[in-house]
Amino acid sequence: MKSILRLELGEARAMVRAAIEEALKIGVTESVCVVDEGGYPLVLERMDGARITGPQIAINKAFTAAGHKRSTHLFTLPPNGPALPGNEAFGIQWSFEGRFAAFVGGFPIVVDEQVVGGVGLSGGNGEQDTKCGLAALAALQRLLAPKGHEVLVQADIKR
């Protein structure tokens, strides 16, 4: 048996709030989703004025990051991104009824070396989505550090 950590609603809300604060700071309208370890949404918010397609994309990015335990952009990072043409996972983005997102904006949530969920963002360019995602992860780190937990806060995560 293994003990597992589980992301809670208050923690997910803090992450979304931090991502939206960062989006407001950099002037972008985002949709933000935090999912649990099974890829099921805990919190989803679409900022006023954000694209109507954003929520589904954010959900897909968070689902992919949690389920595959890696940042979504790593699938298509040249030259060896596994989802690039000619590489071993080319076509994976059509998996899970099209829910698999193989582009920037999805990050696994890693606490004490365990993937406990994912955060997905849609609305900005890759750099903006990454900034907002890192803000979400940093918020969780600030929240959990006093309890003795470590949260991985970086763009390139592969577990």
C-alpha positions as CSV (number, residue, x, y, z in Angstrom):
1,M,0.0,0.0,0.0
2,K,1.0,3.5,-0.7
3,S,-0.1,6.7,1.0
4,I,-1.2,9.4,-1.5
5,L,-1.8,13.1,-1.3
6,R,-5.0,14.5,-2.6
7,L,-5.5,18.0,-3.9
8,E,-8.4,19.8,-2.1
9,L,-10.9,22.3,-3.3
10,G,-9.5,25.3,-1.4
11,E,-6.0,24.6,-2.8
12,A,-7.4,24.4,-6.3
13,R,-9.2,27.7,-5.8
14,A,-6.1,29.4,-4.6
15,M,-4.2,28.2,-7.7
16,V,-6.9,29.5,-10.0
17,R,-7.0,32.8,-8.2
18,A,-3.3,33.2,-8.5
19,A,-3.4,32.4,-12.3
20,I,-6.1,34.9,-12.8
21,E,-4.2,37.6,-10.8
22,E,-1.2,37.0,-13.1
23,A,-3.3,37.1,-16.2
24,L,-4.7,40.5,-15.1
25,K,-1.2,41.7,-14.4
26,I,0.1,40.8,-17.8
27,G,-3.1,41.8,-19.7
28,V,-4.5,38.6,-21.0
29,T,-7.8,36.9,-20.6
30,E,-7.5,33.3,-19.5
31,S,-9.5,30.2,-18.8
32,V,-8.0,28.2,-16.0
33,C,-8.8,24.6,-14.9
34,V,-7.4,22.6,-12.0
35,V,-8.0,18.9,-12.1
36,D,-7.4,16.1,-9.6
37,E,-5.1,13.1,-10.2
38,G,-7.7,11.4,-12.3
39,G,-8.1,14.4,-14.6
40,Y,-11.5,15.5,-13.3
41,P,-12.1,19.2,-12.9
42,L,-12.1,20.7,-9.4
43,V,-12.2,24.3,-10.4
44,L,-12.7,26.0,-13.8
45,E,-13.0,29.7,-14.4
46,R,-13.2,31.7,-17.6
47,M,-12.3,35.4,-17.2
48,D,-14.7,38.0,-18.6
49,G,-14.0,38.4,-22.3
50,A,-12.0,35.2,-22.6
51,R,-12.7,33.0,-25.7
52,I,-15.6,30.6,-25.4
53,T,-13.4,27.8,-26.5
54,G,-10.9,28.4,-23.7
55,P,-12.6,26.3,-20.9
56,Q,-12.6,23.1,-22.9
57,I,-9.0,23.6,-24.0
58,A,-7.9,24.4,-20.4
59,I,-9.7,21.2,-19.2
60,N,-7.9,19.2,-21.9
61,K,-4.5,20.6,-21.0
62,A,-5.0,19.9,-17.3
63,F,-6.3,16.4,-18.0
64,T,-3.3,15.6,-20.2
65,A,-0.8,17.0,-17.7
66,A,-2.2,15.1,-14.8
67,G,-2.7,11.9,-16.7
68,H,0.6,11.8,-18.5
69,K,2.6,13.4,-15.7
70,R,4.3,16.0,-17.9
71,S,4.0,19.5,-19.1
72,T,2.0,19.4,-22.3
73,H,4.4,21.4,-24.4
74,L,7.1,18.7,-23.9
75,F,5.2,16.4,-26.3
76,T,6.0,18.7,-29.3
77,L,9.3,20.2,-28.2
78,P,11.8,19.8,-31.0
79,P,13.7,17.8,-31.9
80,N,12.7,14.8,-29.8
81,G,9.2,15.6,-28.6
82,P,7.4,12.3,-28.8
83,A,4.3,13.7,-30.5
84,L,6.3,15.2,-33.4
85,P,6.0,13.6,-36.8
86,G,8.2,10.5,-37.1
87,N,8.5,10.1,-33.3
88,E,7.1,7.3,-31.2
89,A,3.9,9.1,-30.0
90,F,3.0,10.9,-33.2
91,G,-0.8,11.1,-33.3
92,I,-1.2,10.9,-29.5
93,Q,-3.1,14.2,-29.6
94,W,-6.0,12.3,-31.2
95,S,-6.3,10.0,-28.2
96,F,-8.9,10.1,-25.5
97,E,-11.6,11.3,-28.0
98,G,-9.4,14.3,-28.9
99,R,-8.9,15.4,-25.3
100,F,-5.2,14.9,-25.3
101,A,-3.5,18.3,-25.6
102,A,0.1,18.3,-27.0
103,F,0.9,22.0,-26.9
104,V,1.8,24.6,-24.3
105,G,-0.3,25.4,-21.3
106,G,-0.8,22.3,-19.2
107,F,1.3,21.4,-16.1
108,P,1.2,18.5,-13.7
109,I,0.8,19.5,-10.1
110,V,3.6,17.7,-8.2
111,V,3.6,17.7,-4.4
112,D,6.3,15.8,-2.5
113,E,7.2,14.1,-5.8
114,Q,3.6,12.8,-6.4
115,V,1.5,14.0,-9.3
116,V,-1.7,15.1,-7.5
117,G,-3.4,16.8,-10.4
118,G,-2.9,19.2,-13.3
119,V,-3.5,22.9,-14.2
120,G,-4.4,24.0,-17.7
121,L,-4.6,27.4,-19.1
122,S,-5.9,28.8,-22.4
123,G,-6.2,32.3,-23.7
124,G,-2.8,33.7,-24.0
125,N,0.2,32.8,-26.1
126,G,2.6,30.1,-24.9
127,E,4.6,32.5,-22.8
128,Q,1.5,34.0,-21.2
129,D,-0.1,30.7,-20.4
130,T,3.2,29.5,-18.9
131,K,3.5,32.6,-16.7
132,C,-0.1,32.0,-15.4
133,G,0.5,28.3,-14.8
134,L,3.7,29.0,-12.9
135,A,1.8,31.6,-10.8
136,A,-0.8,28.9,-9.9
137,L,2.0,26.4,-8.9
138,A,3.8,29.0,-6.9
139,A,0.5,29.8,-5.0
140,L,0.2,26.2,-4.1
141,Q,3.8,26.1,-2.9
142,R,3.2,29.1,-0.7
143,L,0.1,27.5,0.7
144,L,1.7,24.1,1.4
145,A,5.2,25.1,2.5
146,P,4.2,25.8,6.1
147,K,2.8,22.3,6.2
148,G,6.2,20.8,5.2
149,H,5.2,20.0,1.6
150,E,7.3,20.7,-1.5
151,V,5.6,21.8,-4.8
152,L,7.5,21.6,-8.1
153,V,7.3,25.1,-9.6
154,Q,8.9,25.0,-13.1
155,A,7.7,24.9,-16.7
156,D,9.3,21.7,-17.9
157,I,7.9,18.9,-15.7
158,K,8.2,15.3,-16.6
159,R,7.5,12.6,-14.0
